[in-house]
Amino acid sequence: QVQLVESGGGLVQPGGSLRLSCVGARRRFSSDVMGWYYQAPGKQRELVANIRWQGRTNYADSVKGRFTISEDITKNTVYLQMNSLKPEDTAVYYCLFYDGRTNYWGQGTQVTVSS
């Protein structure tokens, strides 16, 4: 019923930018959330950013001022604009859709920041 497809990951130099896209769901109710999480090797999956009721957003402290989450509800798409990338941003990034009951995850897209 819900299938999330992510794209936009890749290899980038420190200070560079990427834009991730996730297609397959949109927020329709006040309880719905869409967001991005990342998981580095050997670590738990952690919040990067999410967007919810009335466009309210949350960001991990480590990405504030550098990353921006946005959505295009007409295209069932959420984006993560990633600027000023650092090596420590290297991880697999996962798209989330939460419908108030269930978490739905994309397959992940690899982001590698290296010189």
Order of alpha helices (4+ residues) and beta strands (2+ residues): beta-beta-beta-beta-beta-beta-beta-beta-beta-beta-beta
